[in-house]
């Protein structure tokens, strides 16, 4: 019992102590809450003060921004007002200008209407005057027709016929005088140019033959060249195409061939074989092939040196090779390359004298005979002038040069001034004394043929071929041939010579008709 009472008393004491502790904690909590409220009130007060300050600052900044925007807006408005004012001013100026122009146009329109009225008035006046003049003119024509006994059309036709005859007579007189003066002047100038050109160009000519002489150190070499049963000489003739003549001529062998290239190949091959000492058919074929290649290279070098010496540039390699082959060709005994070089120089000088292009003239002069050196062994029937023109066209030569090449023997029509220059220079080079060689018999025969052609026409009394066949003088009977017939006869004879004969240069045909009246005084 006592223990229970003690326990209950202890528990009651604990409960009372706990309650007292709670009350004490509650008092502390209330005190803490009071302090917290005071701090919260202080914080709220400070926050309100700071909020008011921030609010004032923001309002101030907003006012400043508003003022700035307002100032900028006012500036923009002021600028727009200025522009509007300027536009209004320009508009007022334009209006004033337009009004001034309208007023001036109105004045001009008034003046124009006044002028139109005056012009119409004058036109009416002139029309009246013209009608009066036409009436007066008709009356005068009628009076003249009555007086002359001719109508106006008849008088007009007679007057036109008279004027035509007078004009024709005057024109013929003037034309005749002009032609005579032109012929005289042209002939003098042409002679002067040709003589100056010939005097300025002088070249040495070496006449080419159809045989070459190969000299030997001794006659013992002849047997080695002939070989056993003649096999060496047959092999050499077969390889070169040259006839080799071994006769009693001491220390010499004759090479005969019309082709200078083959003769030169044979000569050089013989020289190499004799120098080497080994002469047999296989060796001969080898040496001949090497020599042919050497000659081909030499042909190209000769062509290059020729075009460089003449100052000709841009020539096609095939044309350069054709120029080199001219060295081994001849025409009437005249070396073709020397002839072409001389013609090129003559063309350059004559073209310069005539005010033409000397470079083109030189080019045409050098290439005018390339048709004589075909690059094939096949016989070509085309005339060498046409063939040369075709080659020049093929290898890109200018039309002037091609026409000059094709027309230098009158095979085609001359279209450029260089063509007659090339023809004249070709005749000068070929007709110069000593330039070409002819056999006496063929020369005499050509002169006889010229005279026989003249005797083939009616009315011819005598005919003489003079100046080495460059001129044919024909004397006709005056009873059978009139003056007009003489001119026609001269033309027909020249055409006959041109179609039936082959000759270098040109032939001049002169027909002479003489009328004699003889009386005897007794």
C-alpha positions in Angstrom: 0.0 0.0 0.0 2.8 2.3 1.0 4.6 1.3 -2.1 1.6 2.0 -4.3 1.1 5.4 -2.6 4.8 6.1 -3.2 4.5 5.2 -6.8 1.4 7.2 -7.4 3.0 10.2 -5.7 6.1 9.8 -7.9 4.0 9.6 -11.0 2.0 12.6 -9.9 5.2 14.4 -9.3 6.5 13.6 -12.7 3.3 14.6 -14.3 3.4 17.9 -12.5 7.0 18.4 -13.5 6.2 17.6 -17.1 3.3 20.1 -17.0 5.5 22.7 -15.5 8.1 22.1 -18.1 5.6 22.4 -20.8 4.4 25.7 -19.4 8.0 26.8 -19.3 8.6 25.8 -22.9 5.4 27.5 -23.9 6.5 30.7 -22.3 9.8 30.4 -24.2 8.0 29.7 -27.4 5.7 32.7 -27.0 8.7 34.8 -26.2 10.4 33.5 -29.3 7.3 34.1 -31.4 7.2 37.6 -30.1 10.8 38.2 -31.0 10.1 36.6 -34.4 7.1 38.9 -35.0 9.2 41.9 -34.1 11.9 40.8 -36.5 9.4 40.1 -39.2 7.8 43.5 -38.7 11.3 45.1 -38.9 12.1 43.1 -42.1 8.7 44.1 -43.6 9.3 47.7 -42.7 12.8 47.6 -44.3 11.4 45.8 -47.3 8.7 48.4 -47.7 11.3 51.2 -47.5 13.5 49.4 -50.1 10.4 48.8 -52.3 9.4 52.4 -52.2 13.0 53.4 -53.1 13.1 50.9 -56.0 9.7 52.1 -57.1 10.9 55.7 -57.1 14.0 54.7 -59.1 12.0 52.8 -61.7 9.5 55.6 -62.0 12.5 58.0 -62.5 14.1 55.7 -65.1 10.8 55.4 -66.9 10.3 59.1 -67.0 13.8 59.6 -68.4 13.2 56.9 -71.1 9.9 58.5 -71.9 11.5 61.9 -72.2 14.2 60.4 -74.5 11.6 58.7 -76.7 9.6 61.9 -76.8 12.6 63.9 -77.9 13.4 61.4 -80.6 9.8 61.4 -81.7 9.8 65.2 -81.9 13.0 65.1 -84.0 11.4 62.6 -86.4 8.2 64.7 -86.6 10.3 67.9 -87.2 12.3 66.1 -90.0 9.0 64.9 -91.6 7.6 68.4 -91.3 10.7 69.8 -93.1 10.4 67.2 -95.9 6.7 67.9 -96.3 7.5 71.6 -96.4 10.2 71.1 -99.0 7.9 68.8 -101.1 5.2 71.5 -100.8 7.7 74.1 -102.0 8.8 72.0 -104.9 5.2 71.3 -105.8 4.4 75.0 -105.7 7.5 75.7 -107.9 6.4 73.0 -110.4 2.9 74.5 -110.4 4.3 77.9 -111.1 6.6 76.5 -113.8 3.8 74.5 -115.4 1.5 77.5 -115.4 4.3 79.6 -117.0 4.8 77.0 -119.7 1.1 76.7 -120.3 1.0 80.4 -120.8 3.9 80.3 -123.1 2.4 77.4 -125.0 -0.8 79.3 -125.3 1.1 82.2 -126.8 3.0 79.8 -129.2 -0.3 78.2 -130.2 -1.7 81.6 -131.0 1.4 82.5 -133.0 1.3 79.1 -134.8 -2.4 79.5 -135.7 -1.5 83.0 -137.0 1.4 81.5 -139.1 -0.9 78.7 -140.4 -3.4 81.3 -141.5 -0.6 83.3 -143.3 0.7 80.2 -145.0 -2.7 79.1 -146.2 -3.2 82.6 -147.6 0.1 82.6 -149.4 -0.5 79.1 -150.8 -3.8 80.2 -152.2 -2.0 83.2 -153.7 0.7 81.0 -155.2 -1.8 78.5 -156.6 -3.5 81.3 -158.3 -0.2 82.6 -159.7 0.8 79.1 -160.8 -2.5 78.6 -162.7 -2.0 81.9 -164.4 1.6 81.0 -165.3 0.4 77.6 -166.7 -2.2 79.4 -168.9 0.4 81.8 -170.1 2.9 79.0 -170.7 0.4 77.0 -172.7 -0.5 80.1 -174.8 3.2 80.7 -175.5 3.7 77.1 -176.5 0.8 77.3 -178.9 2.2 80.5 -180.4 5.6 78.8 -180.8 4.0 75.8 -182.4 2.2 78.0 -184.8 5.4 80.0 -185.6 7.7 76.9 -185.9 5.2 74.6 -187.5 6.2 71.8 -185.0 4.5 70.4 -182.0 6.1 70.4 -178.5 6.8 66.7 -178.6 8.5 67.0 -182.1 10.6 69.9 -181.0 11.6 68.1 -177.8 12.6 65.0 -179.7 14.7 67.0 -182.2 16.4 68.9 -179.4 17.2 65.6 -177.5 18.6 64.1 -180.7 20.8 67.1 -181.3 22.0 67.1 -177.7 22.7 63.3 -177.9 24.8 63.7 -181.0 26.7 66.6 -179.6 27.3 64.8 -176.3 28.3 61.6 -178.1 30.8 63.5 -180.2 32.2 65.3 -177.3 32.4 62.1 -175.2 34.2 60.2 -178.0 36.7 63.1 -178.5 37.4 63.3 -174.8 37.6 59.5 -174.5 40.0 59.3 -177.5 42.2 62.0 -176.1 42.1 60.4 -172.6 42.9 56.9 -174.0 45.8 58.2 -176.1 47.2 60.1 -173.1 46.8 57.1 -170.8 48.4 54.8 -173.4 51.4 57.1 -173.8 51.8 57.7 -170.1 51.2 54.0 -169.2 53.6 52.8 -171.8 56.3 55.2 -170.6 55.7 54.3 -166.9 55.6 50.6 -167.7 58.9 50.7 -169.6 60.4 52.8 -166.8 59.3 50.3 -164.1 60.4 47.2 -166.1 63.8 48.7 -166.9 64.5 49.8 -163.3 63.5 46.3 -162.1 65.8 44.6 -164.6 68.7 46.9 -163.8 68.3 46.3 -160.0 68.2 42.5 -160.3 71.1 40.7 -161.9 71.8 37.0 -161.3 74.2 34.5 -162.7 72.8 31.6 -164.6 74.4 28.2 -165.1 72.9 26.2 -167.9 72.0 22.6 -166.8 72.7 19.7 -169.0 71.3 16.2 -169.1 74.6 14.5 -168.4 77.2 14.5 -165.6 80.8 13.5 -165.7 82.2 11.4 -162.8 86.0 11.7 -162.6 88.1 8.8 -161.6 91.6 8.6 -160.2 92.5 5.8 -162.7 90.9 3.7 -165.3 91.4 0.6 -163.1 88.3 1.6 -161.2 86.1 1.2 -164.2 86.4 -2.5 -164.1 85.4 -2.7 -160.5 82.4 -0.4 -161.2 81.3 -2.7 -164.1 81.8 -5.8 -162.0 81.8 -9.4 -163.1 79.7 -9.8 -166.2 78.4 -6.2 -165.6 76.4 -7.1 -162.5 77.6 -4.0 -160.5 76.8 -1.5 -163.3 73.4 -3.1 -163.9 72.6 -3.0 -160.2 73.6 0.7 -160.1 71.5 1.6 -163.1 68.5 -0.4 -161.7 68.7 1.3 -158.3 69.2 4.9 -159.6 67.4 4.9 -162.9 70.5 6.5 -164.5 72.3 5.3 -167.7 76.0 4.9 -166.9 78.2 5.2 -170.0 81.7 3.7 -169.6 83.7 4.4 -172.8 87.2 5.3 -173.8 87.1 8.6 -172.1 90.2 8.6 -169.9 89.5 8.6 -166.1 85.8 9.6 -166.5 82.4 8.0 -166.5 79.3 9.7 -168.0 76.0 9.7 -166.1 73.1 10.3 -168.4 69.5 11.1 -167.2 67.0 13.9 -167.7 66.2 13.9 -164.0 68.8 15.9 -162.1 67.8 14.3 -158.8 68.5 10.8 -160.0 71.8 11.9 -161.6 72.9 13.5 -158.3 72.0 10.4 -156.4 74.0 8.3 -158.8 77.0 10.6 -158.7 77.1 10.7 -154.9 76.5 6.9 -154.6 79.4 6.3 -157.1 81.6 8.6 -155.1 80.9 6.8 -151.8 81.4 3.4 -153.4 84.7 4.3 -155.0 85.9 5.9 -151.8 84.9 2.9 -149.7 86.2 0.3 -152.2 83.5 -2.2 -151.5 81.4 -2.5 -154.7 78.8 -5.2 -155.0 75.0 -5.3 -155.7 74.0 -5.4 -152.0 76.3 -2.6 -151.1 75.2 -0.6 -154.1 71.5 -0.8 -153.0 72.4 0.2 -149.4 74.4 3.2 -150.5 71.8 4.4 -153.0 69.1 4.3 -150.3 71.3 6.3 -147.9 72.1 8.8 -150.6 68.4 9.2 -151.5 67.6 10.0 -147.8 70.6 12.4 -147.8 69.3 14.2 -151.0 65.8 14.4 -149.4 67.2 16.2 -146.4 69.3 18.4 -148.6 66.1 19.3 -150.6 64.4 20.4 -147.3 67.5 22.5 -146.3 67.7 24.2 -149.7 64.0 25.1 -149.4 64.4 26.5 -145.9 67.5 28.6 -147.0 65.7 29.9 -150.0 62.6 31.1 -148.1 64.9 32.7 -145.4 67.0 34.5 -148.0 63.9 35.9 -149.6 62.3 36.9 -146.3 59.2 34.7 -146.8 57.6 33.4 -143.6 54.8 30.9 -142.7 55.3 28.7 -145.8 53.8 25.1 -145.4 56.5 22.4 -145.1 55.3 20.7 -148.2 55.7 23.9 -150.2 59.2 24.3 -148.7 60.0 20.8 -149.9 58.7 21.6 -153.4 60.9 24.8 -153.5 63.9 22.6 -152.5 63.1 20.1 -155.3 63.3 23.0 -157.8 67.1 22.9 -157.4 67.2 19.6 -159.4 64.8 20.7 -162.1 65.4 22.8 -165.2 63.2 24.5 -167.8 64.6 25.2 -171.3 68.0 24.7 -169.7 67.4 27.2 -167.0 67.6 26.0 -163.4 64.1 26.2 -162.0 65.2 27.3 -158.5 67.4 30.1 -159.8 64.6 31.2 -162.1 62.0 31.2 -159.2 64.4 33.1 -157.0 64.9 35.7 -159.7 61.2 36.0 -160.4 60.5 36.5 -156.7 63.1 39.3 -156.4 61.7 40.9 -159.6 58.2 40.7 -158.3 59.2 42.3 -155.0 60.9 45.2 -156.7 58.1 45.7 -159.2 55.3 45.5 -156.6 57.1 48.1 -154.4 57.3 50.4 -157.5 53.6 50.0 -158.1 52.6 50.4 -154.5 51.5 46.8 -154.0 52.4 44.3 -151.2 56.0 43.2 -152.0 55.8 40.3 -149.6 52.8 38.7 -151.3 54.4 39.4 -154.7 57.6 37.6 -153.6 55.6 34.7 -152.3 53.7 34.3 -155.6 56.9 34.7 -157.6 58.7 32.0 -155.7 55.8 29.5 -155.9 54.6 30.3 -159.5 56.4 27.2 -161.0 55.9 24.6 -158.1 53.6 22.7 -160.5 56.7 21.7 -162.5 58.0 19.6 -159.5 55.3 17.0 -158.8 55.8 14.8 -155.7 55.0 11.7 -157.7 56.4 9.8 -160.6 53.0 9.5 -162.3 52.6 11.6 -165.4 50.1 14.5 -164.7 48.3 16.1 -167.6 47.2 19.1 -165.7 49.1 22.3 -166.7 51.7 23.2 -164.2 50.1 26.6 -163.5 46.8 25.0 -162.5 48.5 22.2 -160.6 50.6 24.8 -158.7 47.5 26.8 -157.9 45.8 23.7 -156.5 48.7 22.9 -154.3 48.9 26.4 -153.0 45.1 26.4 -152.2 45.6 23.0 -150.5 48.3 24.3 -148.2 46.6 27.5 -147.1 48.0 30.2 -149.4 46.1 33.4 -149.8 43.7 33.9 -152.8 46.0 36.6 -154.3 48.9 34.2 -154.4 46.9 31.3 -155.7 45.4 33.4 -158.5 48.8 34.7 -159.5 50.2 31.1 -159.7 47.3 29.9 -161.8 47.1 32.9 -164.1 50.8 33.5 -165.0 50.3 31.6 -168.3 46.7 32.9 -168.8 45.2 29.5 -167.8 42.6 31.3 -165.7 41.4 34.9 -165.4 43.5 37.4 -163.4 41.6 38.7 -160.4 44.3 40.5 -158.5 47.0 43.0 -159.4 49.8 40.7 -158.3 49.0 38.2 -161.1 50.1 40.4 -164.1 53.2 41.4 -162.1 54.2 37.7 -161.7 53.5 37.1 -165.4 55.7 40.0 -166.5 58.5 39.0 -164.1 58.4 35.4 -165.3 58.7 36.6 -168.9 61.6 38.9 -168.0 63.5 36.1 -166.3 62.9 33.6 -169.1 63.4 36.0 -172.0 66.7 37.5 -170.7 69.6 36.7 -173.1 71.5 33.7 -171.9 68.9 32.6 -169.4 67.6 29.7 -171.5 69.1 27.4 -174.0 67.5 26.1 -177.1 68.8 23.8 -179.8 69.5 25.6 -183.1 67.3 23.3 -185.2 64.2 23.7 -182.9 64.8 27.5 -182.8 64.9 27.7 -186.6 61.8 25.5 -186.8 59.9 27.7 -184.4 60.6 30.7 -186.6 59.5 28.9 -189.7 56.3 27.8 -188.0 55.5 31.4 -187.0 55.9 32.5 -190.6 53.8 29.6 -191.9 51.0 30.5 -189.6 50.9 34.0 -191.0 50.9 32.7 -194.6 47.9 30.5 -193.8 45.6 33.6 -193.8 44.4 35.3 -197.0 45.8 38.6 -198.2 49.2 38.0 -196.6 52.1 39.1 -198.9 55.1 38.7 -196.7 55.9 37.5 -193.1 59.0 38.0 -191.0 59.8 36.4 -187.6 62.2 38.8 -185.9 63.7 39.5 -182.5 64.5 35.8 -181.8 60.9 34.9 -182.5 59.4 37.5 -180.1 57.7 39.5 -182.9 56.0 38.5 -186.2 55.6 41.3 -188.8 53.1 40.6 -191.5 52.8 42.7 -194.7 49.4 42.4 -196.4 48.1 43.5 -199.8 46.2 46.8 -199.5 43.7 45.7 -202.3 42.6 42.6 -200.4 42.8 43.7 -196.8 41.2 46.9 -195.5 42.3 48.8 -192.3 39.5 47.1 -190.2 40.4 43.7 -191.7 44.1 44.3 -190.8 43.2 44.8 -187.1 41.1 41.6 -187.2 43.8 39.7 -189.0 46.4 40.7 -186.3 44.1 39.3 -183.6 43.3 36.1 -185.5 47.0 35.4 -186.1 47.9 36.0 -182.4 45.1 33.6 -181.4 46.3 31.0 -183.9 49.9 31.2 -182.5 48.7 31.0 -179.0 46.7 27.8 -179.6 49.0 26.0 -182.0 52.5 26.7 -180.7 54.5 26.4 -177.5 57.0 29.2 -176.8 58.5 31.0 -173.9 57.4 34.6 -173.1 55.1 36.3 -175.7 55.0 36.9 -179.4 54.0 40.4 -180.8 52.0 40.3 -184.1 52.3 43.4 -186.2 50.2 43.7 -189.4 51.4 46.4 -191.9 49.1 47.7 -194.7 50.5 50.2 -197.2 48.6 52.0 -199.9 50.6 53.6 -202.8 49.3 55.9 -205.5 51.8 56.3 -208.3 51.4 58.7 -211.3 53.9 59.8 -213.9 54.2 63.4 -215.0 55.3 63.8 -218.7 
